[in-house]
Structures are given as C-alpha cells and as structure tokens.
C-alpha cells in the first residue's frame, strides 16, 4: 500500500498571490502618466495580448474560437476596456485613493446584478455589507476642498459597475475558452477597436512613457494574471480573492510613498470598511469569480 502524496506547499502560492496583489496595486499608479486613458488602456491591452499569445504558443494551449465566441470576446473586451478607461480617468481626476476605493466597491454592483438576474432578493449579510460599502464611499466622496474628488468618485463607481457587468458577460466564455485564451482575445480585439480613437486622444510621449506601457501590459497584466492563476491552482478561490481585496491598500500606500499622496483618517477608515465588507461578500459567494484576478 503506497502512502498518499503530501499536499503541495502553499508557500509558493501565497507568495504568488501576494505579489500579484502588489502588482495590481501598482497598476493604479500608471494612471498618473500624462496621457489619455484611452492610450493607456489600448497600450496595456495590446502588450498584454501579445504576452499572453506567446505564453499560449509556448504551452500549446491556444484554441480556435467560433464566430459567436469572437463576438462575445469583442463585447466583453469593450467592457473591460471601458472599465480600465474610467478607472484611469478616476485616478487622474481624484487621485489613487479615491479611484481604488470606489472601484473596490464593485461587489455592491455584482450583488445587485446577480439579484436581478436570479430574481432573488439579496441575503441579509449581503445587504449589510453593501450598505457598509456605500457608507464608506460616501465618506471619501463627499464634496470638499480637494479638487476632482466627486468627479473621481463618480468615474470610479462607473468603473466598478462596468467590471461587474464584464464579469457576468465573461462567465460562459471563460468556461468555453479558458482564462488565458479568453483574456488574450478580449485584449486583442478591444485594442483593435480602440485604435481608431487614438489619433484624437493625447498620446503617450517619450521612451519612458512607452516603457511604462510595456510594463503595464506585460508585467501589470499578463504576468500578474499568471501569478494569480498559479496561486488559484493551489489554494481556494475565496482565499486568493481575499488577498486581491488588498489591492487598494497597496495602491494607496505606494501612492503615498512614491507621489506623496496624503492618507487621511477618513481614507484609512473607508479602506478598512470596503476591504472588510468585500471580504464578507466574497466569503459568502457560492461561486467566487476566478477568471479575472483583479479590477485594477
């Protein structure tokens, strides 16, 4: 009788998901580049699609999509592109803290959309957590002396709503194509659809700007995606999702360290409430999302 194989160590998976969460937080800082969010997102998606294509070729995991799947990838790709465009616009208008915290309220919209789709009212704990998220966002989004706060918050909430719609639109496709093929097609198709707009938007300037776009696409998107999937293969989705809920914490800390963005007591309190409420909603989810590792 042979002894059962011991379970693989979780330390590599823990390191991978934490590194992925840090990278997700770093992604918010690219919104400070002096260029149109359309350029940032088109470049991000183009370089990420190329990196995922090379990974798929190396692993021989690429599939040929049907016309219906191509149409679905184009639609969902536009949704994730609009999510990132409004997110970077939120960073430029209101700062990293406002953008990341309002976008992190996306579980609120997911609960509402799921309730409407399933024609079932949300559970009490979901209502309580959603109200907590709304209260936390209201704390930081109130009109004040800081310029762009309200605009940044509105753009961030729009970005959160778009991410929730994108997640629902991708559910069937990710089961059919797999996460790598799905993301590669979404990014490539959306980048092509954004291309005609680029001549009318403020372009990324200089070598530094283009290197930043390469880093955002290859490391901030494709590499972080692979790190998250590596962790997801070794730990439950709820655990991995819990670590990615720390995205705004990392983003706010990095913005304070690198760009001297202030962390007010209200921002710290709002961050604690939103992260805590998101963890509650995630732990209560019957089928936590695993296809898309992060919202930033």
Secondary structure in CASP SS format (residue, H / E / C, confidence):
PFRMAT SS
TARGET T0000
AUTHOR 0000-0000-0000
METHOD secondary structure of the structure
MODEL  1
X C 1.00
X C 1.00
X C 1.00
X C 1.00
X C 1.00
X C 1.00
X C 1.00
X C 1.00
X C 1.00
X C 1.00
X H 1.00
X H 1.00
X H 1.00
X H 1.00
X H 1.00
X H 1.00
X H 1.00
X H 1.00
X H 1.00
X H 1.00
X H 1.00
X H 1.00
X H 1.00
X H 1.00
X H 1.00
X H 1.00
X H 1.00
X H 1.00
X H 1.00
X H 1.00
X H 1.00
X H 1.00
X C 1.00
X C 1.00
X C 1.00
X C 1.00
X H 1.00
X H 1.00
X H 1.00
X H 1.00
X H 1.00
X H 1.00
X H 1.00
X H 1.00
X H 1.00
X H 1.00
X H 1.00
X H 1.00
X H 1.00
X H 1.00
X H 1.00
X H 1.00
X H 1.00
X H 1.00
X H 1.00
X H 1.00
X H 1.00
X H 1.00
X H 1.00
X C 1.00
X C 1.00
X C 1.00
X C 1.00
X C 1.00
X C 1.00
X C 1.00
X H 1.00
X H 1.00
X H 1.00
X H 1.00
X H 1.00
X H 1.00
X H 1.00
X H 1.00
X H 1.00
X H 1.00
X H 1.00
X H 1.00
X H 1.00
X H 1.00
X H 1.00
X H 1.00
X H 1.00
X H 1.00
X H 1.00
X H 1.00
X H 1.00
X H 1.00
X H 1.00
X H 1.00
X H 1.00
X H 1.00
X H 1.00
X H 1.00
X C 1.00
X H 1.00
X H 1.00
X H 1.00
X H 1.00
X H 1.00
X H 1.00
X H 1.00
X H 1.00
X C 1.00
X C 1.00
X H 1.00
X H 1.00
X H 1.00
X H 1.00
X H 1.00
X H 1.00
X H 1.00
X H 1.00
X H 1.00
X H 1.00
X H 1.00
X H 1.00
X H 1.00
X C 1.00
X C 1.00
X C 1.00
X C 1.00
X C 1.00
X H 1.00
X H 1.00
X H 1.00
X H 1.00
X H 1.00
X H 1.00
X H 1.00
X H 1.00
X H 1.00
X H 1.00
X H 1.00
X H 1.00
X H 1.00
X H 1.00
X H 1.00
X H 1.00
X H 1.00
X H 1.00
X C 1.00
X C 1.00
X C 1.00
X C 1.00
X C 1.00
X C 1.00
X C 1.00
X H 1.00
X H 1.00
X H 1.00
X H 1.00
X H 1.00
X H 1.00
X H 1.00
X H 1.00
X H 1.00
X H 1.00
X H 1.00
X H 1.00
X H 1.00
X H 1.00
X H 1.00
X H 1.00
X H 1.00
X H 1.00
X H 1.00
X H 1.00
X H 1.00
X H 1.00
X H 1.00
X H 1.00
X H 1.00
X H 1.00
X H 1.00
X H 1.00
X H 1.00
X C 1.00
X H 1.00
X H 1.00
X H 1.00
X H 1.00
X H 1.00
X H 1.00
X H 1.00
X H 1.00
X H 1.00
X H 1.00
X H 1.00
X H 1.00
X H 1.00
X H 1.00
X H 1.00
X H 1.00
X H 1.00
X C 1.00
X C 1.00
X H 1.00
X H 1.00
X H 1.00
X C 1.00
X C 1.00
X C 1.00
X C 1.00
X C 1.00
X H 1.00
X H 1.00
X H 1.00
X H 1.00
X H 1.00
X H 1.00
X H 1.00
X H 1.00
X H 1.00
X H 1.00
X H 1.00
X H 1.00
X H 1.00
X H 1.00
X H 1.00
X H 1.00
X H 1.00
X H 1.00
X H 1.00
X H 1.00
X H 1.00
X H 1.00
X H 1.00
X H 1.00
X H 1.00
X H 1.00
X H 1.00
X C 1.00
X C 1.00
X C 1.00
X C 1.00
X H 1.00
X H 1.00
X H 1.00
X H 1.00
X H 1.00
X H 1.00
X H 1.00
X H 1.00
X C 1.00
X C 1.00
X H 1.00
X H 1.00
X H 1.00
X H 1.00
X H 1.00
X H 1.00
X H 1.00
X H 1.00
X H 1.00
X H 1.00
X H 1.00
X H 1.00
X H 1.00
X C 1.00
X C 1.00
X C 1.00
X C 1.00
X C 1.00
X H 1.00
X H 1.00
X H 1.00
X H 1.00
X H 1.00
X H 1.00
X H 1.00
X H 1.00
X H 1.00
X H 1.00
X H 1.00
X H 1.00
X H 1.00
X H 1.00
X H 1.00
X H 1.00
X H 1.00
X H 1.00
X H 1.00
X C 1.00
X C 1.00
X C 1.00
X C 1.00
X C 1.00
X C 1.00
X C 1.00
X C 1.00
X C 1.00
X C 1.00
X C 1.00
X C 1.00
X C 1.00
END
